[in-house]
Structures are given as C-alpha cells and as structure tokens.
Amino acid sequence: MLSPARLAGNGPRAAARARELIASLGLTQVAQRLPDTLSGGEQRLAIGRAFVNEPVLVLADEPTGNLDAESAAVVLELSRGIAAGARAVVLVTHDREATARADQVIELRDGRVV
C-alpha cells in the first residue's frame, strides 16, 4: 500500500495514513502479504492504496464488485468518509447499496443518461 505514497514522496505521513487505512479496512493481519495471496475481500487493500495519498478525486470502477456484503459496506463507508471532506469519489457501479449512499446519482440506461 505504501508504494504510491513513496512515489509521491509523502514518506512518514503516508506511512501513518496507510496504517490508519489498513486498520479501518480490518486488514491489519494480512497487510504484509503479497497481492496474489489475498482473497477477494482482502483485495480491499487496493482501495486503501487509492486513498493513501489523500487525492482530491478518486475514480472507482465497481469497487464493491467482488466483495461480500460486509466488506462492501466497509469500502462504501470509507469512500463516504473520504467524500465528506474536500474530496470527491466518483463510483461506477451496479450496486444499489452504493448509490443509496451517494450525494448525486447519474443513471445510464442503454447508453443514455436518464
């Protein structure tokens, strides 16, 4: 999770943020494992990686698509918290639970905005 932070030069602050995100995602026990050894739910680390540098905009394509209901709720809650600040999270999803938490929903049907 720290690779994006290291590349951005965010050092110690990002390390603290990464630990915070790992804990909020409930992944402290698996954080040191390699990505190809993680289950679908443990892939939530990728969500944390997207948030570690505190970007002003996060674009997420089906972030809950391969997650069980509990893991999806954690990811949506984290996304909601990020969006509550001076940041934006744009989700592309088929998940009605995700759209229920959104400030704004733009629905596409048959390639058109409805």
C-alpha positions in Angstrom: 0.0 0.0 0.0 2.9 2.3 0.6 4.3 2.2 -3.0 2.1 5.1 -4.2 3.0 7.1 -1.2 6.7 6.6 -1.6 6.5 7.5 -5.3 4.7 10.7 -4.3 7.3 11.5 -1.7 4.9 11.5 1.2 7.1 9.4 3.5 6.2 9.2 7.2 2.9 11.0 6.9 1.8 8.5 4.3 3.0 5.6 6.4 0.8 6.7 9.3 -2.1 7.2 6.9 -1.6 3.7 5.4 -1.6 2.1 8.9 -4.9 4.0 9.6 -6.5 2.9 6.4 -5.4 -0.8 6.9 -6.9 -0.7 10.3 -10.2 0.9 9.1 -10.5 -1.8 6.4 -9.9 -4.5 9.0 -6.8 -5.8 7.3 -4.1 -5.5 9.9 -3.4 -9.2 9.9 -2.9 -9.5 6.1 -1.3 -6.2 5.3 2.2 -7.7 4.8 1.0 -10.5 2.4 1.6 -10.4 -1.3 -1.3 -9.3 -3.5 -1.7 -12.7 -5.3 -2.2 -14.4 -1.9 -5.1 -12.2 -0.8 -8.8 -13.3 -1.0 -11.3 -11.1 -2.8 -12.3 -9.4 0.4 -8.7 -8.8 1.3 -8.3 -7.0 -2.0 -9.7 -4.1 -0.1 -6.1 -3.1 0.4 -6.3 -1.8 -3.2 -9.0 0.6 -2.0 -6.7 1.8 0.8 -3.9 2.3 -1.7 -6.2 4.6 -3.8 -6.8 6.7 -0.7 -3.3 6.8 0.9 -2.1 10.0 -0.7 -5.4 11.7 0.1 -6.2 12.6 -3.6 -8.9 15.3 -4.2 -10.6 12.9 -6.7 -10.9 9.1 -6.7 -12.4 7.3 -9.7 -13.6 3.9 -8.7 -15.0 1.3 -11.2 -17.1 -1.3 -9.3 -15.1 -1.0 -6.1 -17.5 -3.4 -4.3 -18.0 -5.8 -7.3 -16.1 -8.8 -5.9 -16.7 -8.2 -2.2 -19.1 -9.8 0.2 -21.7 -7.6 1.8 -19.7 -6.8 4.9 -16.5 -5.9 3.1 -18.5 -3.8 0.6 -20.1 -1.9 3.5 -16.6 -1.1 4.9 -15.4 0.1 1.5 -18.5 2.3 1.0 -18.2 3.7 4.5 -14.6 4.6 3.9 -15.4 6.1 0.5 -18.3 8.1 2.1 -15.9 9.4 4.7 -13.3 10.5 2.1 -16.0 12.2 0.1 -17.3 14.1 3.2 -14.1 16.1 3.2 -12.9 18.4 0.5 -12.6 15.4 -1.9 -14.7 13.7 -4.4 -15.3 10.0 -5.1 -16.9 9.0 -8.4 -18.1 5.4 -8.4 -19.2 3.5 -11.4 -21.4 0.7 -10.0 -24.4 -1.5 -10.4 -24.7 -1.8 -6.6 -27.9 -0.1 -5.3 -26.4 0.0 -1.8 -23.6 2.2 -3.2 -25.9 4.5 -4.9 -28.0 4.9 -1.8 -25.0 6.5 -0.1 -24.2 8.9 -2.9 -24.8 12.6 -2.8 -25.7 12.5 -6.5 -26.6 9.6 -8.8 -26.4 9.8 -12.6 -28.0 6.7 -14.1 -27.1 5.4 -17.6 -29.6 3.2 -19.4 -29.0 1.9 -22.9 -26.1 4.3 -23.2 -28.1 7.4 -22.3 -28.4 9.5 -19.1 -31.8 9.1 -17.6 
